[in-house]
Amino acid sequence: MSTDNACIRRDFERVPADLVAQAAGYQTAILADVAGRRGALNGRIQALRPGMRLAGPALTVEVRPGDNLMIHAAMQIARPGDVLVVDGKGDLSSALMGALMFTACKKLGLAGVVIDGAARDSVELQDLGFPVFCLGTNPNGPTKNAAGRIGHAVSVGGVSVQAGDLVLGDEDGVVVVEREQLAALLPLAAAKVGDEARRLDAIHGGRIAASWLDGALRSAGVLQAGEAL
């Protein structure tokens, strides 16, 4: 029997753990590029402390601005390795999560939290070692009154996120890859890493200009046919 109801979806397919482990070895920039430069959240959503990284399937949460009732509910049904992805409507008037909730998330084995909204207790996170990416901070606490949704599609940082999608975060920000697309993109990511390594070797060897530059300038109308820089 399904455990879903109108507000809470539990029965969704998560990106497989082996694919999460492979994806975790890549920079967000690599996956964003091979995904067609799609899926990167707005750059304002950044790690709350330096050096934070996360990778895991999205457990999506939609809340009313400034209210975290449904985040508490989501924590109770989350699985180890999940990333809470909270659609906080970009509200910065109060923090949706702080040290107590982050500590509980770590105890539950979650891979991290992404909030399109505010958090607090950023100093405590330095020692906790739990990755949190958010829009900003605010010392004001949230209310716990309003209904929301769990496991449904949300919009976070300008990107549509489905429950079960891959979420990857590092020093550059956060990228989301559709669950169904990840397996096909991982070989492309490996190839791009190789290409970039060869290009870096060329730069160190003094070959600064990219091989595609003249052609791109001609296509843009900057250079005429037969011209070169």
C-alpha positions in Angstrom: 0.0 0.0 0.0 1.3 3.5 -0.9 2.4 5.6 2.0 1.9 8.8 0.0 -0.6 11.5 0.8 -1.5 14.8 -0.7 1.4 16.6 1.1 4.0 13.9 1.6 5.4 11.6 -1.0 7.7 8.9 0.4 7.6 6.5 -2.6 9.9 8.1 -5.1 13.0 6.6 -6.8 16.3 7.9 -5.7 19.4 8.1 -7.8 21.4 4.9 -7.1 24.1 5.0 -4.4 26.8 3.8 -6.8 26.1 6.7 -9.2 26.2 9.1 -6.3 29.6 7.8 -5.3 30.9 8.3 -8.9 29.4 11.8 -9.2 30.9 12.8 -5.9 34.3 12.6 -7.5 33.6 15.4 -9.9 33.5 19.1 -9.5 30.1 20.8 -9.8 31.4 22.7 -12.8 32.2 19.4 -14.7 28.7 18.1 -14.2 27.1 21.4 -15.0 29.0 21.6 -18.3 28.2 18.1 -19.5 24.6 18.6 -18.5 24.4 21.4 -21.1 25.2 24.1 -18.6 21.9 23.4 -16.9 21.1 22.6 -13.3 23.4 25.0 -11.4 21.5 26.9 -8.7 21.7 30.6 -8.5 25.2 31.6 -7.3 23.8 33.3 -4.2 23.3 29.8 -2.8 26.7 29.0 -1.4 28.4 26.9 1.3 27.8 28.3 4.8 31.4 27.6 5.7 34.5 27.1 3.5 35.3 23.6 2.2 31.9 22.1 2.5 30.9 19.4 -0.1 27.9 17.2 -0.5 26.4 14.6 -2.8 23.2 12.7 -2.6 19.6 12.2 -3.7 17.3 15.1 -3.2 14.6 14.9 -0.5 12.6 18.0 -1.5 10.8 20.2 1.0 8.5 23.1 0.2 7.8 25.5 3.1 6.0 28.8 3.7 8.5 31.6 4.0 9.9 31.7 7.5 8.3 28.4 8.7 10.1 25.1 9.1 7.4 22.7 10.2 7.8 20.6 7.1 11.6 20.4 7.4 11.1 18.7 10.8 8.7 16.3 9.2 11.1 15.6 6.3 13.9 14.8 8.7 11.7 12.0 10.2 11.2 10.3 6.9 14.6 11.0 5.3 17.0 8.1 4.5 20.7 8.1 5.3 22.6 9.8 2.4 19.7 12.1 1.4 20.2 15.8 0.8 17.4 18.0 2.2 16.6 20.5 -0.6 14.4 23.2 0.9 12.3 25.6 -1.2 12.2 28.5 1.3 11.0 31.0 -1.4 14.2 33.0 -1.1 13.1 34.5 2.2 15.9 35.8 4.4 13.7 37.3 7.2 14.4 34.3 9.5 16.5 31.2 9.6 14.8 27.9 8.7 17.5 25.7 10.3 20.2 26.1 12.9 22.7 24.0 14.9 20.2 21.8 16.6 18.6 20.7 13.4 21.9 20.3 11.6 23.2 18.2 14.4 20.1 16.0 14.2 20.6 15.7 10.4 24.2 14.6 10.8 23.0 12.0 13.4 20.5 10.7 10.9 23.2 10.2 8.4 22.0 12.8 5.9 24.5 14.0 3.3 23.7 17.7 3.7 21.2 20.5 3.3 20.5 23.0 0.6 18.2 25.9 1.5 16.8 28.6 -0.8 16.5 30.7 2.3 18.4 31.5 5.5 20.2 29.5 8.2 21.9 30.4 11.4 24.5 29.2 13.9 27.2 29.2 11.2 30.1 29.2 13.7 28.9 26.0 15.3 28.9 24.4 11.8 32.7 24.8 11.6 33.1 22.1 14.3 30.1 20.0 13.3 31.4 19.2 9.9 28.0 19.0 8.3 27.6 20.6 4.8 25.0 23.3 4.5 24.4 25.5 1.4 22.0 28.4 1.7 21.1 31.9 0.5 22.3 33.7 3.6 22.0 33.9 7.4 19.7 35.5 9.9 19.7 35.1 13.7 15.9 35.2 13.8 14.2 31.9 14.4 11.3 30.4 12.3 7.7 29.6 13.1 6.4 26.0 13.0 2.8 26.5 12.0 2.3 26.2 8.2 1.7 23.2 6.1 3.9 22.5 3.1 5.0 19.6 0.9 7.6 16.8 0.9 8.8 14.8 -2.0 7.2 17.0 -4.6 8.9 19.1 -7.3 10.3 22.4 -6.0 12.1 25.4 -7.4 15.3 26.1 -5.6 17.8 28.8 -6.8 15.9 29.0 -10.1 16.2 25.3 -10.9 13.4 22.7 -10.8 14.3 19.8 -8.5 12.5 16.5 -8.4 12.7 14.2 -5.4 15.5 11.7 -6.1 17.6 13.9 -8.4 21.3 14.1 -7.7 22.4 17.1 -5.7 26.2 18.0 -5.8 27.7 20.9 -3.9 31.2 22.2 -3.6 33.1 25.5 -3.3 31.6 26.8 -6.6 28.0 26.2 -5.5 25.3 23.5 -6.1 24.3 21.7 -9.3 21.3 19.4 -9.7 21.3 16.6 -12.2 18.1 14.8 -13.2 18.0 11.2 -11.8 17.3 9.7 -15.2 20.2 11.6 -16.9 23.0 10.9 -14.5 24.2 7.5 -15.7 24.6 8.8 -19.3 26.4 12.0 -18.1 29.1 10.3 -16.0 31.1 9.0 -19.0 30.9 12.5 -20.5 32.2 13.9 -17.2 35.2 11.6 -17.2 36.0 12.5 -20.8 35.8 16.2 -20.0 38.2 15.8 -17.1 40.6 14.2 -19.5 40.1 17.0 -22.0 40.7 19.7 -19.5 43.9 18.0 -18.2 45.3 18.0 -21.7 44.3 21.6 -22.2 46.0 22.5 -19.0 49.2 20.8 -20.1 49.0 22.7 -23.4 48.7 26.0 -21.5 51.7 25.1 -19.3 53.5 24.3 -22.5 52.9 27.8 -23.9 49.9 27.0 -26.2 47.6 29.6 -24.7 45.0 30.2 -27.4 42.3 27.5 -27.6 42.0 25.7 -30.9 38.4 26.6 -31.3 38.8 30.4 -30.8 39.3 31.6 -34.4 36.3 29.5 -35.7 34.1 30.9 -32.9 35.1 34.4 -33.8 34.3 33.8 -37.4 30.9 32.4 -36.5 30.2 35.5 -34.4 31.2 37.8 -37.3 34.3 39.2 -35.6 36.6 37.7 -38.1 36.1 37.2 -41.8 36.6 33.9 -43.7 40.3 33.3 -43.9 41.2 35.8 -41.2 42.9 34.8 -37.9 44.0 36.5 -34.8 
